[in-house]
């Protein structure tokens, strides 16, 4: 597979001999995921009023201090952290998940409702490639966007300035600026 959107999980030469060897990029990502899982586990059990402890752990998770005026309420989950870019005045409510390996940008003033999920990575649809590769694409959320509770934002989506994503929406396509999107997107588009 030559597509640069694909990350090798298992080395195909070793797999052909029934040996499971991780690809180098996947191994490095896996090590980061384990570290961040440990950090978020510690963050999520801190007393709610331990602002200094939360700030210290979020800085380790994100690789930089939380921007001015931004708030993250635990529990908070991310798989990588270093590719989650939050601008100033971002609000992230409880129970949100950010699978950010391919990159997530939250513009200034973005509000994220509880239990929202942002997913930048997945697997190829082709069954022969599914266990061998990861695929990914970044998510870009412009300024002053409101993401409702339980919304799910999928890889490669851009959400325009001042847009609203209704609670429970599954966002698989770009969202125009100054618009409201709602409802599930569970439509069959491909069969194999």
RALINVEN-V999947 format. One record per pair of residues at least 12 apart in sequence whose C-alpha atoms are under 10 Angstrom apart, sorted by the first residue. I is the first residue (numbers start at 1). J is the second residue. If there is no record, write none. Layout:
I/J ; I/J
//
This chain:
1/129 ; 1/132 ; 1/133 ; 3/135 ; 4/135 ; 4/136 ; 5/102 ; 5/121 ; 5/133 ; 5/134 ; 5/135 ; 5/136 ; 5/137 ; 6/121 ; 6/122 ; 6/123 ; 6/124 ; 6/129 ; 6/132 ; 6/133 ; 6/134 ; 6/135 ; 6/136 ; 6/137 ; 7/23 ; 7/24 ; 7/25 ; 7/26 ; 7/121 ; 7/123 ; 7/132 ; 7/133 ; 7/134 ; 7/135 ; 7/136 ; 8/22 ; 8/23 ; 8/24 ; 8/25 ; 8/26 ; 8/27 ; 8/129 ; 8/131 ; 8/132 ; 8/133 ; 8/134 ; 8/135 ; 9/21 ; 9/22 ; 9/23 ; 9/24 ; 9/25 ; 9/26 ; 9/27 ; 9/129 ; 9/130 ; 9/131 ; 9/132 ; 9/133 ; 9/134 ; 10/22 ; 10/23 ; 10/24 ; 10/26 ; 10/27 ; 10/131 ; 10/132 ; 10/133 ; 11/23 ; 11/24 ; 11/132 ; 11/133 ; 12/132 ; 15/132 ; 22/132 ; 23/132 ; 23/133 ; 26/133 ; 26/134 ; 29/79 ; 29/80 ; 29/101 ; 30/79 ; 30/80 ; 31/80 ; 32/61 ; 32/79 ; 32/80 ; 32/81 ; 32/82 ; 32/101 ; 33/78 ; 33/79 ; 33/80 ; 33/81 ; 33/99 ; 33/101 ; 34/79 ; 34/80 ; 35/60 ; 35/61 ; 35/79 ; 35/80 ; 36/57 ; 36/58 ; 36/60 ; 36/61 ; 36/62 ; 36/77 ; 36/78 ; 36/79 ; 36/80 ; 36/81 ; 36/82 ; 37/61 ; 37/77 ; 37/78 ; 37/79 ; 37/80 ; 37/81 ; 38/61 ; 39/57 ; 39/58 ; 39/60 ; 39/61 ; 39/77 ; 39/78 ; 40/54 ; 40/57 ; 40/58 ; 40/60 ; 40/61 ; 40/74 ; 40/75 ; 40/76 ; 40/77 ; 40/78 ; 40/79 ; 40/81 ; 41/74 ; 41/75 ; 41/76 ; 41/77 ; 42/54 ; 42/57 ; 43/55 ; 43/56 ; 43/57 ; 43/58 ; 43/61 ; 43/73 ; 43/74 ; 43/75 ; 43/76 ; 43/77 ; 44/57 ; 44/73 ; 44/74 ; 44/75 ; 44/76 ; 44/77 ; 44/95 ; 45/74 ; 45/75 ; 46/74 ; 46/75 ; 47/74 ; 48/73 ; 48/74 ; 48/75 ; 54/66 ; 54/72 ; 54/73 ; 54/74 ; 55/71 ; 55/72 ; 58/72 ; 58/76 ; 58/81 ; 59/81 ; 59/82 ; 60/81 ; 60/82 ; 61/77 ; 61/78 ; 61/79 ; 61/80 ; 61/81 ; 61/82 ; 61/83 ; 61/84 ; 62/78 ; 62/80 ; 62/81 ; 62/82 ; 62/83 ; 62/84 ; 62/85 ; 62/86 ; 63/81 ; 63/82 ; 63/83 ; 63/84 ; 64/81 ; 64/82 ; 64/85 ; 66/85 ; 66/86 ; 66/87 ; 66/88 ; 66/89 ; 66/90 ; 67/85 ; 67/86 ; 67/87 ; 67/88 ; 67/89 ; 67/90 ; 67/108 ; 68/86 ; 68/87 ; 68/88 ; 68/89 ; 68/90 ; 69/87 ; 69/88 ; 69/89 ; 69/90 ; 69/91 ; 69/108 ; 69/109 ; 70/86 ; 70/87 ; 70/88 ; 70/89 ; 70/90 ; 70/91 ; 70/92 ; 70/108 ; 70/109 ; 70/110 ; 70/111 ; 71/88 ; 71/89 ; 71/90 ; 71/91 ; 71/92 ; 71/93 ; 71/111 ; 72/90 ; 72/91 ; 72/92 ; 72/93 ; 72/94 ; 72/95 ; 72/96 ; 72/112 ; 73/91 ; 73/92 ; 73/93 ; 73/94 ; 73/95 ; 73/96 ; 73/114 ; 74/92 ; 74/93 ; 74/94 ; 74/95 ; 74/96 ; 75/93 ; 75/94 ; 75/95 ; 75/96 ; 75/97 ; 75/114 ; 75/115 ; 76/92 ; 76/93 ; 76/94 ; 76/95 ; 76/96 ; 76/97 ; 76/98 ; 76/114 ; 76/115 ; 77/94 ; 77/95 ; 77/96 ; 77/97 ; 77/98 ; 77/99 ; 77/115 ; 77/117 ; 78/96 ; 78/97 ; 78/98 ; 78/99 ; 78/100 ; 78/101 ; 78/117 ; 78/118 ; 78/119 ; 79/97 ; 79/98 ; 79/99 ; 79/100 ; 79/101 ; 79/119 ; 80/98 ; 80/99 ; 80/100 ; 80/101 ; 80/102 ; 80/103 ; 81/98 ; 81/99 ; 81/100 ; 81/101 ; 81/103 ; 81/104 ; 82/100 ; 82/101 ; 82/103 ; 82/104 ; 83/98 ; 83/99 ; 83/100 ; 83/101 ; 83/102 ; 83/103 ; 83/104 ; 83/105 ; 83/138 ; 84/98 ; 84/99 ; 84/100 ; 84/101 ; 84/102 ; 84/103 ; 84/104 ; 84/105 ; 84/106 ; 84/138 ; 84/139 ; 85/100 ; 85/103 ; 85/104 ; 85/105 ; 85/106 ; 85/107 ; 85/140 ; 86/104 ; 86/105 ; 86/106 ; 86/107 ; 86/108 ; 86/109 ; 86/110 ; 86/141 ; 87/105 ; 87/106 ; 87/107 ; 87/108 ; 87/109 ; 87/110 ; 87/142 ; 87/143 ; 88/106 ; 88/107 ; 88/108 ; 88/109 ; 88/110 ; 88/143 ; 89/106 ; 89/107 ; 89/108 ; 89/109 ; 89/110 ; 89/111 ; 89/143 ; 89/144 ; 90/106 ; 90/107 ; 90/108 ; 90/109 ; 90/110 ; 90/111 ; 90/112 ; 90/143 ; 90/144 ; 90/145 ; 91/106 ; 91/108 ; 91/109 ; 91/110 ; 91/111 ; 91/112 ; 91/113 ; 91/146 ; 92/110 ; 92/111 ; 92/112 ; 92/113 ; 92/114 ; 92/115 ; 92/116 ; 92/147 ; 93/111 ; 93/112 ; 93/113 ; 93/114 ; 93/115 ; 93/116 ; 93/149 ; 94/112 ; 94/113 ; 94/114 ; 94/115 ; 94/116 ; 94/149 ; 95/113 ; 95/114 ; 95/115 ; 95/116 ; 95/117 ; 95/149 ; 95/150 ; 96/112 ; 96/113 ; 96/114 ; 96/115 ; 96/116 ; 96/117 ; 96/118 ; 96/149 ; 96/150 ; 96/151 ; 97/114 ; 97/115 ; 97/116 ; 97/117 ; 97/118 ; 97/119 ; 97/152 ; 98/116 ; 98/117 ; 98/118 ; 98/119 ; 98/120 ; 98/153 ; 99/117 ; 99/118 ; 99/119 ; 99/120 ; 99/121 ; 99/122 ; 99/154 ; 99/155 ; 100/118 ; 100/119 ; 100/120 ; 100/121 ; 100/136 ; 100/137 ; 100/138 ; 100/139 ; 100/155 ; 101/119 ; 101/120 ; 101/121 ; 101/136 ; 101/137 ; 101/138 ; 102/119 ; 102/120 ; 102/121 ; 102/135 ; 102/136 ; 102/137 ; 102/138 ; 102/139 ; 102/155 ; 102/156 ; 103/119 ; 103/120 ; 103/121 ; 103/136 ; 103/137 ; 103/138 ; 103/139 ; 103/140 ; 103/155 ; 103/156 ; 104/118 ; 104/119 ; 104/120 ; 104/137 ; 104/138 ; 104/139 ; 104/140 ; 104/141 ; 104/155 ; 104/156 ; 104/157 ; 104/158 ; 105/138 ; 105/139 ; 105/140 ; 105/141 ; 105/142 ; 105/143 ; 105/158 ; 106/139 ; 106/140 ; 106/141 ; 106/142 ; 106/143 ; 106/144 ; 106/145 ; 106/159 ; 107/140 ; 107/141 ; 107/142 ; 107/143 ; 107/144 ; 107/145 ; 107/160 ; 107/161 ; 108/141 ; 108/142 ; 108/143 ; 108/144 ; 108/145 ; 108/161 ; 109/142 ; 109/143 ; 109/144 ; 109/145 ; 109/146 ; 109/162 ; 110/141 ; 110/142 ; 110/143 ; 110/144 ; 110/145 ; 110/146 ; 110/147 ; 110/161 ; 110/162 ; 110/163 ; 111/143 ; 111/144 ; 111/145 ; 111/146 ; 111/147 ; 111/148 ; 111/164 ; 112/145 ; 112/146 ; 112/147 ; 112/148 ; 112/149 ; 112/150 ; 112/151 ; 112/165 ; 113/146 ; 113/147 ; 113/148 ; 113/149 ; 113/150 ; 113/151 ; 113/165 ; 113/166 ; 113/167 ; 114/147 ; 114/148 ; 114/149 ; 114/150 ; 114/151 ; 114/167 ; 115/148 ; 115/149 ; 115/150 ; 115/151 ; 115/152 ; 115/167 ; 115/168 ; 116/147 ; 116/148 ; 116/149 ; 116/150 ; 116/151 ; 116/152 ; 116/153 ; 116/167 ; 116/168 ; 116/169 ; 117/147 ; 117/149 ; 117/150 ; 117/151 ; 117/152 ; 117/153 ; 117/154 ; 117/170 ; 118/138 ; 118/139 ; 118/151 ; 118/152 ; 118/153 ; 118/154 ; 118/155 ; 118/157 ; 118/171 ; 119/136 ; 119/137 ; 119/138 ; 119/139 ; 119/152 ; 119/153 ; 119/154 ; 119/155 ; 119/156 ; 119/157 ; 120/135 ; 120/136 ; 120/137 ; 120/138 ; 120/139 ; 120/153 ; 120/154 ; 120/155 ; 120/156 ; 120/157 ; 121/134 ; 121/135 ; 121/136 ; 121/137 ; 121/138 ; 121/154 ; 121/155 ; 121/156 ; 122/134 ; 122/135 ; 122/136 ; 122/137 ; 122/154 ; 122/155 ; 123/135 ; 123/136 ; 124/136 ; 125/190 ; 125/191 ; 125/192 ; 126/192 ; 127/192 ; 135/155 ; 136/154 ; 136/155 ; 136/156 ; 137/154 ; 137/155 ; 137/156 ; 137/157 ; 138/154 ; 138/155 ; 138/156 ; 138/157 ; 138/158 ; 139/153 ; 139/154 ; 139/155 ; 139/156 ; 139/157 ; 139/158 ; 139/159 ; 139/174 ; 140/153 ; 140/155 ; 140/156 ; 140/157 ; 140/158 ; 140/159 ; 140/160 ; 140/174 ; 141/153 ; 141/157 ; 141/158 ; 141/159 ; 141/160 ; 141/161 ; 141/162 ; 141/163 ; 141/174 ; 141/175 ; 142/158 ; 142/159 ; 142/160 ; 142/161 ; 142/162 ; 142/163 ; 142/177 ; 143/159 ; 143/160 ; 143/161 ; 143/162 ; 143/163 ; 143/177 ; 144/160 ; 144/161 ; 144/162 ; 144/163 ; 144/164 ; 144/178 ; 145/159 ; 145/160 ; 145/161 ; 145/162 ; 145/163 ; 145/164 ; 145/165 ; 145/177 ; 145/178 ; 145/179 ; 146/159 ; 146/161 ; 146/162 ; 146/163 ; 146/164 ; 146/165 ; 146/166 ; 146/167 ; 146/180 ; 147/159 ; 147/163 ; 147/164 ; 147/165 ; 147/166 ; 147/167 ; 147/168 ; 147/169 ; 147/181 ; 148/164 ; 148/165 ; 148/166 ; 148/167 ; 148/168 ; 148/169 ; 148/182 ; 149/165 ; 149/166 ; 149/167 ; 149/168 ; 149/169 ; 150/166 ; 150/167 ; 150/168 ; 150/169 ; 150/170 ; 151/165 ; 151/166 ; 151/167 ; 151/168 ; 151/169 ; 151/170 ; 151/171 ; 151/182 ; 151/183 ; 151/184 ; 152/165 ; 152/167 ; 152/168 ; 152/169 ; 152/170 ; 152/171 ; 152/172 ; 152/184 ; 153/165 ; 153/169 ; 153/170 ; 153/171 ; 153/172 ; 153/173 ; 153/174 ; 154/170 ; 154/171 ; 154/172 ; 154/173 ; 154/174 ; 155/171 ; 155/172 ; 155/173 ; 156/172 ; 156/173 ; 156/174 ; 157/171 ; 157/172 ; 157/173 ; 157/174 ; 157/175 ; 158/171 ; 158/172 ; 158/173 ; 158/174 ; 158/175 ; 158/176 ; 158/177 ; 159/171 ; 159/173 ; 159/174 ; 159/175 ; 159/176 ; 159/177 ; 159/178 ; 159/179 ; 160/174 ; 160/175 ; 160/176 ; 160/177 ; 160/178 ; 160/179 ; 161/175 ; 161/176 ; 161/177 ; 161/178 ; 161/179 ; 162/176 ; 162/177 ; 162/178 ; 162/179 ; 162/180 ; 163/175 ; 163/176 ; 163/177 ; 163/178 ; 163/179 ; 163/180 ; 163/181 ; 164/176 ; 164/177 ; 164/178 ; 164/179 ; 164/180 ; 164/181 ; 164/182 ; 165/179 ; 165/180 ; 165/181 ; 165/182 ; 165/183 ; 166/180 ; 166/181 ; 166/182 ; 166/183 ; 167/181 ; 167/182 ; 167/183 ; 168/182 ; 168/183 ; 168/184 ; 169/181 ; 169/182 ; 169/183 ; 169/184 ; 169/185 ; 170/182 ; 170/183 ; 170/184 ; 170/185 ; 170/186 ; 171/183 ; 171/184 ; 171/185 ; 172/184 ; 172/185 ; 172/186 ; 173/185
//
